[in-house]
């Protein structure tokens, strides 16, 4: 017993001292940095009404999206197929990227060379006729001739002008470089016009290009024109998709294509006003082959326009808005790192635009700010993001109640 008592007298003060040191260390050691998280809050929003049934074609491939709302769906195997004249969208994209124009700006004068005049006499491809060597047109008018009547000789002329080359090889390299930059992984350009059937792409890839090119202020008004009068040309030029442009569906482009190899191809842009804003609907349809007599893909061209119009009508009719997140809704928590969670709420309603059945992801972050260990209710502590990619909408989030420093007990029992 004497031995036990002695040991108790020796070790008890030491144990008490160690306990005191432990308590002090736990209390004074730095607190973990608070983080804002979704926790068990809602992580997505789905538009009501069941999934939208898109009237896809019987064969081929297609893709459609609403800019600012996200992709709505794809159809068919996304394998590379000939683009036909849809390739000219990339030609216009590279030209405007290298030689930017403002809206309604004419741009530099471009001289017609002998090769463009000779090619203008070809009867086996679409071309600008009646050109004269030495004749000059503005860059804007050249893009009109490229996109509206789909002139192959103008596509090649612009390629030579851009690179100051005798042929189009250097420009084609630029087209492929641009495709790579845009993430068009299944696209290969071999010519600036799309006449070569080895120029191939997918509907998904062309949708990426459509979104990029429609950002050019100088491009959008041109592809929305059903026809145009260009000084120096013998006659008015007409758009191959003028029937769609005049269909009353706010279709404003973009480009048709047709050939025996490609069938009918079309990349299109349409608008619908929702919540006072014009929403841009983009789509691409490829590989539409008419069964029967089809000279140069003419009947396939009609088919792709008819099939695309059905998709456009369905999406426009379904496109709507809904409140994805309400003001005051708990959308996450500030986690103090010691099992303390303080609710955060949306500071305003977030109205999203989409179609029935479309799902938008919700995420939350600190917005790049360092969160405090204590703050009053109403303090902004982060950002709520609705959607992803180009479709994101953001709104600040704030504390629903006071954020307080972790309690003595929480500090005492923390591990790690």
C-alpha positions in Angstrom: 0.0 0.0 0.0 2.9 2.3 0.8 4.3 1.7 -2.6 1.0 2.5 -4.3 0.5 5.6 -2.3 4.1 6.8 -3.1 3.5 6.2 -6.8 0.1 8.0 -6.7 1.7 11.0 -5.0 4.4 11.0 -7.7 2.3 10.4 -10.8 -0.9 12.3 -10.0 0.7 15.8 -10.1 2.4 14.9 -13.4 -0.9 13.6 -14.9 -2.7 16.8 -13.7 0.1 18.9 -15.3 -0.1 17.0 -18.6 -3.9 17.4 -18.6 -3.6 21.1 -18.0 -1.0 21.3 -20.8 -3.4 19.3 -23.1 -6.3 21.6 -22.3 -4.3 24.7 -22.9 -2.9 23.4 -26.2 -6.3 22.4 -27.5 -7.8 25.8 -26.6 -5.0 28.0 -28.0 -4.0 26.0 -31.1 -5.2 27.6 -34.4 -8.7 26.9 -35.5 -9.3 25.1 -38.8 -10.3 27.4 -41.7 -14.1 27.5 -42.1 -15.5 26.2 -45.4 -18.8 26.7 -47.1 -20.4 23.4 -48.3 -23.7 22.0 -49.6 -23.9 19.5 -46.8 -27.3 17.9 -47.0 -28.8 20.8 -48.9 -30.4 20.4 -52.3 -27.7 19.6 -54.9 -29.7 19.9 -58.1 -32.8 21.4 -59.7 -35.0 19.6 -62.3 -37.6 21.4 -64.4 -41.1 20.0 -63.9 -43.2 18.3 -66.6 -41.3 15.1 -67.3 -38.5 14.7 -69.9 -38.9 16.6 -73.1 -39.5 14.3 -76.1 -37.4 15.7 -79.0 -38.5 14.6 -82.5 -35.2 13.4 -83.6 -34.8 12.2 -87.3 -34.9 8.5 -88.2 -31.2 8.3 -89.0 -28.0 10.4 -88.9 -26.9 12.4 -85.9 -27.9 15.6 -84.2 -27.3 17.7 -81.1 -29.1 20.7 -79.6 -28.5 23.1 -76.7 -29.7 26.4 -75.3 -26.9 28.8 -74.7 -27.0 29.8 -71.0 -29.1 26.7 -70.1 -27.0 23.8 -71.3 -27.2 20.8 -73.7 -30.6 19.4 -74.2 -29.6 16.1 -75.9 -27.9 14.3 -78.8 -29.1 11.8 -81.3 -27.3 9.0 -83.2 -23.7 7.8 -83.1 -21.3 10.8 -83.0 -18.9 9.5 -85.5 -17.1 11.8 -88.1 -19.1 12.2 -91.3 -18.7 14.6 -94.3 -19.8 18.1 -93.4 -20.4 19.5 -96.9 -20.7 23.3 -96.8 -21.2 23.4 -93.1 -17.4 23.5 -93.1 -17.6 27.2 -94.2 -18.7 28.1 -90.7 -15.1 27.3 -89.6 -13.8 29.3 -92.6 -15.8 32.3 -91.4 -14.7 31.7 -87.8 -11.0 31.7 -88.7 -11.3 34.8 -90.9 -13.2 36.8 -88.2 -10.8 35.6 -85.5 -7.8 36.7 -87.6 -9.5 39.9 -89.0 -12.1 41.0 -86.4 -15.0 43.2 -87.6 -17.5 45.2 -85.6 -21.2 45.0 -86.3 -21.9 46.6 -89.7 -18.2 47.3 -90.3 -17.1 46.7 -93.9 -13.5 45.8 -93.2 -10.6 45.8 -95.7 -11.0 45.4 -99.5 -10.1 41.9 -100.8 -9.1 41.5 -104.4 -10.5 38.8 -106.7 -7.7 36.7 -108.3 -7.7 34.7 -111.5 -8.3 31.4 -109.7 -11.5 32.7 -108.1 -12.8 33.8 -111.5 -12.0 30.5 -113.1 -13.6 28.5 -110.3 -16.7 30.8 -110.6 -17.3 29.1 -114.0 -17.6 25.6 -112.6 -21.0 24.0 -112.9 -20.3 21.2 -110.5 -20.3 23.2 -107.2 -21.8 26.3 -105.6 -19.9 29.4 -106.5 -20.0 33.2 -106.9 -20.5 33.9 -110.6 -19.6 36.9 -112.7 -16.5 37.9 -110.8 -13.7 39.8 -112.6 -10.0 39.6 -111.9 -8.9 42.7 -109.9 -12.4 43.4 -108.7 -12.5 44.3 -105.0 -15.1 43.5 -102.3 -15.1 44.3 -98.6 -14.4 41.6 -96.1 -18.0 41.9 -95.0 -19.3 41.3 -98.5 -16.9 38.4 -99.0 -18.3 36.7 -95.9 -21.8 37.3 -97.2 -20.9 35.5 -100.5 -19.3 32.8 -98.4 -22.2 32.1 -96.1 -25.4 33.1 -98.0 -25.1 31.4 -101.4 -22.3 29.1 -100.1 -19.7 30.1 -102.6 -16.8 27.6 -102.8 -14.6 29.9 -104.8 -15.0 32.6 -102.2 -14.0 30.1 -99.4 -10.8 29.4 -101.2 -10.1 33.0 -102.0 -10.5 34.0 -98.4 -8.2 31.2 -97.4 -5.5 32.5 -99.8 -6.0 36.1 -98.7 -5.8 35.3 -95.0 -2.5 33.4 -95.3 -1.1 35.3 -98.3 -0.5 31.9 -100.0 -0.9 30.6 -103.5 -3.0 27.7 -102.2 -5.3 26.9 -99.2 -3.0 24.5 -97.3 -1.8 26.9 -94.7 -5.4 28.1 -94.0 -6.6 24.5 -93.6 -4.0 24.0 -90.9 -5.5 27.1 -89.1 -8.9 25.5 -89.4 -7.7 22.3 -87.7 -5.9 24.3 -85.0 -9.0 26.3 -84.3 -11.0 23.0 -84.1 -8.5 21.7 -81.6 -8.7 24.8 -79.5 -12.6 24.5 -79.4 -12.4 20.9 -78.3 -13.7 19.5 -81.6 -12.0 16.2 -81.1 -13.7 14.3 -83.9 -13.3 16.9 -86.6 -10.8 17.1 -89.5 -10.7 19.8 -92.2 -9.1 19.2 -95.5 -10.4 22.2 -97.4 -12.1 25.5 -96.6 -15.3 24.8 -98.6 -16.4 21.4 -97.4 -16.5 20.1 -101.0 -13.9 17.4 -100.1 -15.7 14.5 -98.5 -12.6 14.0 -96.3 -13.6 17.1 -94.4 -15.5 15.4 -91.6 -17.0 16.2 -88.2 -19.8 15.4 -85.8 -23.0 17.2 -84.7 -21.6 17.6 -81.2 -18.4 19.1 -82.5 -20.2 21.5 -84.8 -22.4 22.6 -81.9 -19.2 23.8 -80.2 -18.2 25.8 -83.3 -21.8 27.2 -83.6 -21.6 28.6 -80.1 -18.2 30.2 -80.7 -19.0 31.8 -84.0 -22.3 33.2 -82.9 -20.4 35.4 -80.5 -19.1 37.5 -83.4 -21.2 40.6 -83.7 -20.3 40.9 -87.4 -21.3 37.3 -88.1 -24.8 37.0 -86.7 -26.5 39.6 -89.0 -25.0 38.0 -92.1 -26.3 34.5 -91.5 -29.7 35.8 -90.6 -30.2 37.3 -94.1 -32.4 35.4 -96.5 -30.8 37.3 -99.4 -28.5 40.2 -100.1 -27.6 42.7 -102.8 -23.8 43.1 -103.2 -22.5 45.9 -105.5 -20.3 44.4 -108.2 -22.2 41.1 -108.5 -24.5 40.6 -111.4 -27.5 39.4 -109.4 -28.9 39.2 -105.8 -27.6 36.3 -103.8 -30.1 34.0 -102.0 -29.7 31.9 -98.9 -30.1 28.1 -99.2 -32.1 28.1 -96.0 -34.3 31.1 -96.7 -37.4 29.0 -96.1 -36.3 28.4 -92.5 -35.3 32.0 -92.0 -38.8 33.0 -93.1 -40.7 30.3 -91.2 -41.7 32.5 -88.3 -39.7 30.6 -85.8 -37.0 33.3 -85.2 -34.4 31.2 -87.0 -31.4 33.3 -87.7 -28.9 31.0 -89.5 -26.5 29.4 -89.6 -25.4 27.2 -92.6 -26.7 24.5 -94.8 -24.6 21.8 -96.6 -25.4 19.1 -99.1 -23.5 16.6 -101.3 -23.8 13.0 -102.3 -21.3 12.0 -99.7 -22.7 14.1 -96.8 -26.4 14.0 -97.7 -28.0 17.0 -96.0 -26.3 18.9 -93.1 -27.4 21.9 -91.2 -26.2 24.0 -88.3 -28.9 26.3 -87.1 -29.6 29.1 -84.6 -33.0 30.2 -83.3 -34.2 32.5 -80.6 -37.1 32.6 -78.1 -37.8 35.4 -75.7 -38.1 34.1 -72.1 -38.3 36.4 -69.1 -37.6 39.4 -71.4 -34.4 38.0 -72.8 -33.7 36.5 -76.2 -32.5 32.9 -75.6 -30.2 31.4 -78.3 -31.0 27.8 -79.3 -28.3 26.1 -81.3 -28.4 22.8 -83.1 -26.7 20.7 -85.7 -28.0 17.8 -87.8 -25.9 15.7 -90.1 -26.1 12.5 -92.2 -29.6 13.1 -93.6 -29.7 10.9 -96.7 -32.8 10.9 -99.0 -33.8 7.5 -100.3 -34.2 7.8 -104.0 -33.0 10.3 -106.7 -30.9 12.9 -105.0 -28.8 15.0 -107.4 -25.9 16.6 -105.4 -27.8 16.0 -102.2 -30.7 18.4 -103.1 -33.4 16.2 -101.7 -31.3 15.5 -98.6 -31.0 19.2 -98.1 -34.7 19.5 -98.0 -34.9 16.6 -95.6 -32.4 18.1 -93.1 -34.2 21.4 -93.1 -37.6 19.8 -92.5 -36.2 17.5 -89.8 -34.4 20.4 -88.1 -37.5 22.6 -88.2 -39.4 19.9 -86.2 -36.7 19.9 -83.5 -36.6 23.7 -83.4 -40.4 24.0 -83.0 -40.4 21.4 -80.2 -37.6 23.1 -78.2 -39.0 26.6 -78.7 -42.4 25.5 -77.5 -41.0 23.7 -74.5 -38.4 26.4 -73.4 -39.6 28.0 -70.2 -38.3 29.6 -67.0 -38.7 28.4 -63.4 -37.4 29.5 -60.0 -34.5 27.1 -59.3 -33.6 28.6 -55.9 -35.8 30.9 -53.8 -34.5 33.8 -51.7 -34.0 32.7 -48.2 -33.7 29.0 -49.1 -31.0 27.1 -47.2 -28.5 26.2 -49.8 -25.5 25.1 -47.7 -23.6 25.5 -44.5 -20.4 27.1 -43.1 -18.5 24.2 -41.6 -16.2 25.4 -38.8 -14.1 22.3 -39.0 -15.1 21.2 -35.5 -18.5 19.7 -36.3 -20.2 23.1 -36.1 -22.5 24.0 -39.1 -24.1 27.4 -39.7 -26.8 27.5 -42.4 -26.3 29.8 -45.4 -29.2 31.0 -47.6 -29.6 32.4 -51.1 -29.8 36.2 -51.1 -32.2 36.4 -54.1 -34.3 34.2 -56.4 -32.5 32.4 -59.1 -34.6 31.9 -62.2 -33.3 29.3 -64.7 -34.3 28.7 -68.3 -34.7 25.2 -69.6 -37.0 22.5 -70.8 -39.1 19.9 -68.9 -36.9 17.2 -67.3 -33.7 19.2 -67.7 -31.5 18.9 -64.6 -29.3 21.7 -63.4 -26.5 21.0 -60.8 -26.1 23.3 -57.8 -22.7 24.0 -56.2 -21.4 26.4 -53.6 -18.0 28.0 -52.9 -16.5 30.7 -50.9 -16.0 32.8 -54.0 -12.3 33.1 -53.4 -12.8 34.9 -50.1 -11.3 33.8 -46.7 -14.2 33.0 -44.4 -14.2 34.5 -40.9 -14.5 32.4 -37.7 -17.4 34.6 -36.5 -19.8 36.9 -38.3 -23.3 38.4 -38.0 -26.3 36.9 -39.7 -26.7 38.3 -43.2 -23.0 38.4 -43.9 -22.2 37.3 -47.4 -19.9 34.2 -47.2 -20.0 32.6 -50.7 -21.5 32.1 -54.1 -24.2 29.6 -55.2 -23.8 28.3 -58.8 -26.7 26.9 -60.8 -25.8 24.9 -63.9 -22.3 24.4 -65.3 -20.1 25.5 -68.3 -21.6 28.3 -70.3 -24.9 27.9 -68.6 -24.0 28.9 -65.1 -25.8 31.5 -63.0 -24.5 32.8 -59.7 -26.0 34.4 -56.7 -24.4 35.4 -53.3 -25.2 33.4 -50.2 -25.3 34.8 -46.7 -25.4 33.5 -43.1 -28.9 32.7 -41.9 -27.8 33.2 -38.3 -24.7 34.4 -36.4 -21.5 32.4 -37.1 -19.8 31.9 -33.8 -16.3 30.7 -32.7 -16.3 27.0 -31.8 -17.2 26.3 -28.1 -14.6 25.4 -25.4 -15.9 21.8 -25.5 -15.6 21.5 -29.3 -12.0 22.8 -29.1 -11.2 20.4 -26.3 -12.3 17.2 -28.0 -11.1 17.9 -31.5 -8.7 15.4 -33.1 -6.1 15.9 -35.7 
